Amino acid sequence: MEIEQMVRQYVNRNLLFGESQIMYDDDTSFLAAGILDSMAVMELVAWIEATFGMKVDIRDITPENFDSVNRLAAFLRRCAAPAAVGGNGRP
């Protein structure tokens, strides 16, 4: 399963609770569209840490990294890239 699909599936099942009326694409801003609030972002961070076996640095929890399916998938790919890891797991 690709990362975008995993993120979308988690958001739909656990943060939107299967709410089918909320339509969004992979570039939709989670915050601007009201899909996620600050508590949901923290739940998303906990899921990322458990699912991908990584520690998310507080400095990385930004709209640039967490505000859409595509931005989050790109962040996860950067963190997973061996050349991007510099001792502390940050790109």
N, C-alpha and C positions, 0 to 999 in steps of 0.2 A: 504494500500500500504506500502511495507516495505521501510525502509530508503534508501537502495541502489537504489531501483527503482526510488524513488523521486529525488535523487541526479542525477542519470543518465538522467532522463527526463528533469530536469532543465538545465543541461549542454548541452544536445542535442538541446533543443528548444531555449534557451536564449543566450548561449555562442558560440555554434557551428552553430546556426541558421538553424538547421535541416540538416547540412552537412552530407550526407550519406557516402561520401568517406572516412571519418575519422573513422577507426575501432579501438576500444580499449576494453579491458576487465576491470573488476572491480579492478584489481591490477596494471594496467598501470599507470605510473607516468604522471600526467597531465603536469608537467613542461617539463620533458625530451621528451615527445612525441609532445610537441608544442600544446597541447590541450588548455591550459590556459596560459595567461600571467599575469603580476602583476595586471593590471586593471580588468581582469576577476576574479581574486581571490577576489578583493574587492567587485565586484558585487555578487560573491558567498557568501561572508560574509553578505552582506545586505539581500540577500534572506534568509539565515539561520536565521538571527535575526527576520525577518518578519514572516517567516513560522513556526519557532519553538518557538517563543516568548522568545528568550534568547539574552543576550548581549555577544558577542564574545570579549574576552580580546585580545588586540593586541599581548600579549605574547603567545597566543595560535595559532596564524596564522603562523604555521611552516609546513615544508614538512611532518613532522611526523603526523600532523593532517589533512592536506589539499591536499596532493599530489596524491590521487587516490580516487576512489569511496569507496573502502573498508576502507581506512584510515579515510576518512571524516565520514563515517557511524559509525565507532568505536568511534570517537571523540564525535559525537552527542549522542551516547548511554551512554558514560561515563558522559557527562554533564547532561543528563536527569535522571541518576540514583540518587535517593534521598540520598543515603549514600555518593555520590561523591560531593554533593553540600555543600560547606563550607562557607556560608555567602556571598561570592562574585560570586557564580555561577561557579567557577572553580573547576575542578576535583582535 
